[in-house]
Amino acid sequence: MPKLRIGALPDDKPVKVTTELPASVHRDLVAYAEALSRENGQPTDPAKLIAPMLARFMATDRGFAKAKRASHFPRTGGGEG
C-alpha cells in the first residue's frame, strides 16, 4: 500500500465549522480514515481528516501561495509549505 499523504493528526485548538459534504466525498473520507487507521494502527475519526486535508491542499496550491505572498493575508503558523 502506498504511503498516505496525511500522517499523524496534530493536537491543536480547533475552530468549529459546520458544513455539508456530498455523500460521495463522505464515503471517500471514511475510506481514507479506514486506510489511515490500518497504516498507523490507531482509529481515525474521518471528520478529523478534513482540516489536515484542506491545509495540505492550500499548502500545495501554487496560485494560492502566489496570491498569499502578493496580498496581506494573515500569516499562520504550523502549515506546510
C-alpha positions, 0 to 999 in steps of 0.5 A, a space after each residue: 500500500 502506498 504511503 498516505 499523504 496525511 500522517 499523524 493528526 496534530 493536537 491543536 485548538 480547533 475552530 468549529 465549522 459546520 458544513 455539508 459534504 456530498 455523500 460521495 466525498 463522505 464515503 471517500 473520507 471514511 475510506 481514507 480514515 479506514 486506510 489511515 487507521 490500518 497504516 498507523 494502527 490507531 482509529 481515525 475519526 474521518 471528520 478529523 481528516 478534513 482540516 489536515 486535508 484542506 491545509 495540505 491542499 492550500 499548502 500545495 496550491 501554487 496560485 494560492 501561495 502566489 496570491 498569499 505572498 502578493 496580498 496581506 493575508 494573515 500569516 499562520 503558523 504550523 502549515 506546510 509549505 
